[in-house]
C-alpha cells in the first residue's frame, strides 16, 4: 500500500478579495490553498508555511511592485523552495523585468 502524497500548496497574495477568492476556488481541486491579502499577511504566512507556489500581486500603482520585489528577494535568500509567479495587470514590461530580476519564476 503506497503512502498518499500530500497535495502541493499554493499561496495567493492579492488585496482584492473577489479576485483572491476566484483564484482560490479554481485551484482548490488540485492544491492546498493559502491566502493573504497584503504583504504583511504574506510575511506572516511564510513564517509558518512554505508553499510550493506563491502567486503574488505586484501592482505598480498600488506600491505592490516595490514590496513584491522585496518579498521575492527575501524568498530567494531563504532556504524556501517556493516558485514565485507575479501577477501584474497591464502590459508593463518594466514591472515584469523587475520581478524577474528579483527572482520570480514567471509573471502574468
C-alpha positions as CSV (number, residue, x, y, z in Angstrom):
1,X,0.0,0.0,0.0
2,X,1.5,3.3,-1.0
3,X,1.6,6.4,1.1
4,X,-0.6,9.2,-0.1
5,X,1.4,12.1,-1.3
6,X,0.5,15.5,0.2
7,X,-1.1,17.9,-2.2
8,X,1.1,20.7,-3.4
9,X,0.4,24.1,-1.9
10,X,-0.2,27.5,-3.4
11,X,-0.3,30.8,-1.6
12,X,-2.2,33.7,-3.1
13,X,-1.3,37.2,-2.1
14,X,-4.0,39.5,-3.6
15,X,-5.6,42.6,-2.0
16,X,-8.9,42.2,-4.0
17,X,-10.9,39.7,-2.0
18,X,-13.1,38.8,-5.0
19,X,-10.0,38.1,-7.2
20,X,-8.3,36.1,-4.5
21,X,-11.5,34.0,-3.9
22,X,-11.9,33.2,-7.6
23,X,-8.2,32.2,-7.9
24,X,-8.5,30.0,-4.8
25,X,-11.7,28.4,-6.0
26,X,-10.1,27.5,-9.3
27,X,-7.0,26.0,-7.6
28,X,-8.6,24.1,-4.6
29,X,-9.2,20.9,-6.6
30,X,-5.5,20.3,-7.1
31,X,-3.8,22.4,-4.4
32,X,-3.9,23.2,-0.8
33,X,-4.6,26.9,-0.9
34,X,-3.3,29.6,1.5
35,X,-4.4,33.2,1.2
36,X,-3.1,36.6,2.3
37,X,-4.5,40.0,1.3
38,X,-1.3,42.0,1.7
39,X,2.5,41.8,2.1
40,X,2.2,41.8,5.9
41,X,-0.1,38.8,5.7
42,X,2.3,37.2,3.2
43,X,5.2,37.6,5.6
44,X,3.1,36.0,8.4
45,X,2.0,33.2,6.2
46,X,5.6,32.5,5.0
47,X,6.8,32.3,8.6
48,X,4.5,29.3,9.2
49,X,4.3,27.7,5.8
50,X,6.5,27.0,2.8
51,X,4.1,26.9,-0.2
52,X,5.3,25.2,-3.4
53,X,4.0,28.2,-5.4
54,X,3.4,31.8,-4.5
55,X,1.0,33.8,-6.7
56,X,2.0,37.4,-5.8
57,X,0.1,40.6,-6.7
58,X,2.8,43.1,-7.9
59,X,0.7,46.1,-8.9
60,X,3.0,49.1,-9.6
61,X,0.2,51.7,-9.0
62,X,-0.6,50.3,-5.5
63,X,3.0,50.2,-4.3
64,X,3.0,46.5,-4.8
65,X,5.9,46.3,-7.2
66,X,8.4,47.5,-4.6
67,X,7.1,45.4,-1.8
68,X,6.7,42.4,-4.2
69,X,10.3,42.7,-5.3
70,X,11.4,42.9,-1.7
71,X,9.5,39.7,-0.8
72,X,10.8,37.9,-3.8
73,X,14.4,38.7,-2.9
74,X,13.8,37.6,0.7
75,X,12.5,34.3,-0.6
76,X,15.4,33.9,-2.9
77,X,17.8,34.4,0.0
78,X,16.0,32.0,2.3
79,X,16.0,28.2,2.4
80,X,12.5,28.1,0.9
81,X,12.0,26.3,-2.4
82,X,8.9,28.3,-3.4
83,X,8.3,29.2,-7.0
84,X,7.0,32.8,-7.3
85,X,4.7,33.9,-10.1
86,X,3.9,37.6,-10.1
87,X,0.6,38.9,-11.2
88,X,0.8,42.2,-13.0
89,X,-2.1,43.9,-14.6
90,X,-1.5,45.6,-17.9
91,X,1.4,45.5,-20.4
92,X,4.1,46.9,-18.0
93,X,7.3,45.4,-19.3
94,X,9.4,47.3,-16.8
95,X,7.4,45.8,-13.9
96,X,7.8,42.3,-15.4
97,X,11.5,42.8,-15.8
98,X,11.8,43.9,-12.1
99,X,10.1,40.9,-10.7
100,X,12.0,38.6,-13.0
101,X,15.3,40.2,-12.0
102,X,14.4,39.8,-8.3
103,X,14.0,36.0,-8.8
104,X,10.4,35.4,-9.8
105,X,9.9,32.3,-11.9
106,X,7.4,33.9,-14.2
107,X,4.7,36.6,-14.4
108,X,1.3,37.0,-16.0
